[in-house]
Amino acid sequence: MPRQILIIHGWSDSSASFRPLASFLSANGYQPKLLWLGDYISKDDDVGVPDVAKRMAEVIDAMIASRELEASFDMIVHSTGGLVARQWLTTRYRGMAEQCPVKRLVMLAPANYGSKLAAAGKSFLGRVIKGYDNWFESGRTMLDNLELASPFQWQLAQRDILIAPGGDAARYYGSDRLWPFVISGTHPYTSLLRQIVNENGADGAVRVCAANLNAHGVTIDFRERTPDRLFRVWPLRLECKVPLAVLPTRTHGSIIDPKRSSRGNREDIAESEPERQQLGQCLLAALACKDFDEYRAISENWEAISEATAERRNRVPPPERVDFFHQYMQMNSAVIDDHGYPVRDYFLEFFSGTSRAHDEANVYLHRKVLEDVKINTRDASLRNLYFDRTALFEGYFRLLPSGTPPTLFMSISAASPGDNVNYFESEKVGAQQQVALSLEGDRSQRWLQRNSTHFVQIIVPRMPRAKVFRLTNFAHL
């Protein structure tokens, strides 16, 4: 029997956008009285994701108490709604996820790990465009939460996906807990004005790798000298991979409209009838999932869909662009010193080996593979780096001389905090260290994953210079 469903929108949107989705569900067995459309403030500057999640908890609790809402229901979220749902889950049901009333959480293009557009939304132009009808407020606090590599996303990921050093082992997703599903498009916007915000590997607003809930974390501690302590991978809280379906013909707008019934979602995108039906089929499969064995099967089936989307780059005739079918990954770096102080002035560089040879390949790496770097506007110790993983394998590694292991190295150099202290070496200004981010071996052992976000905590040793402290024998005075 169909269950009740809550539908939650994203930043600068409203429930009105989800009438086509509600109509699609109604046509597939969900009576209108089972569907609830949420609305929340997202463009007032004093409201952030935690505020919305806290108020949502109060509304849901009251509706369950009054029996307007069943004690167990499903939820569909879009864009920023994914962050709202995760914040609600990890605060209202912290340490007691088995009591959460939501069983199936279907996330449509969720901004789980941020959006490049958030920083633009906080700009003067963004406030004019998005805040013209709201006293020129565009939701600064919420956009801070949404910005790439934001402190909020670091904290949230360490609550529900990753077990960082010193973290608890609570789980929120699993066979006896909530089942999340992620469906995302990878086609850019086609309308003239919206094309301004397009980037490859994204749906016009959210990157596939930022939507994918499956994240990875590591601590690189340059105080350590042994490899097993230098590079420590964070355990996952997940029981299995969260299903991810990457669809080739859907944008951020049309991902909520299975039938493309809204005029704004009838995009100029060539798609076959099976491709047009993919979104609805995935959505209904997630809502109909009956047990965790089926959940695992959906994860495998959707991975095949995502790989087929990536393979489209080999079937598109020239001169049509195919880069948006590439698979990307992003890295969120956070650098601190060994006292826990943030290091805000640093530089990350990537190359093929410790000798930094292979100039042609390394130039290609920084021009074609590393496509974007963003410094978080609230905390400069936090960075987001965006990599074309397809170009890494099909371009960069093929440029390396025969026999060169396909290993990616990273170096970090950090500016000294003052005249009395350096990083890495006490008497050498601008010193640096490097580490191998291995991509060799079995696929399951590779740390850098396609369509994924990687949280990299880097600890650098803070080295006071000799003049900071001295002892002088009294007899020599």
Buried (B, 14 or more C-beta within 10 A) or exposed (E): EBEBBBBBBBBBBEBEBBBBBBBBBBEBEBEEEBBBBBEBBBBBBEBBBBBBBBBBBEBBEEBBEEEEBEEEBBBBBBBBBBBBBBBBBBBBBEEEBEEBBBBBBBBBBBBBBBBBBBBBBBEEEBBEBBBEEBEEBBBBBBBBBBBBBBBBBBEBBBBBBBBBEEBEEBBBBBEEBBBBBBBBBBBBBEEEEBEEBBBBBBBBBBBBBBBBBBBBBBBBBBEBEEEEEBBBEBEBBBBBBBBBBBBBBBBBBBBBBBBBEBEEBEBEBEBEEEBBEBBBEBBBBBBEBEEBEEBBBBBEBBBEBBEBBBEBBEEBEEEEEBBBBBBBBBBBBBBBBBEEEEBBEBEBBBBBBEEEEBEEBBEBBEEEBBBBBBBBBEBBBBBBBBBBBBBBBEBBBEBBEEEBEBBBBBBBBBBBBEEEBBBBBBEEEEBBBBBBBBBEEEEEEBBBBBBBBBBBBBBBBBBEBEEEEEEEEEEEE
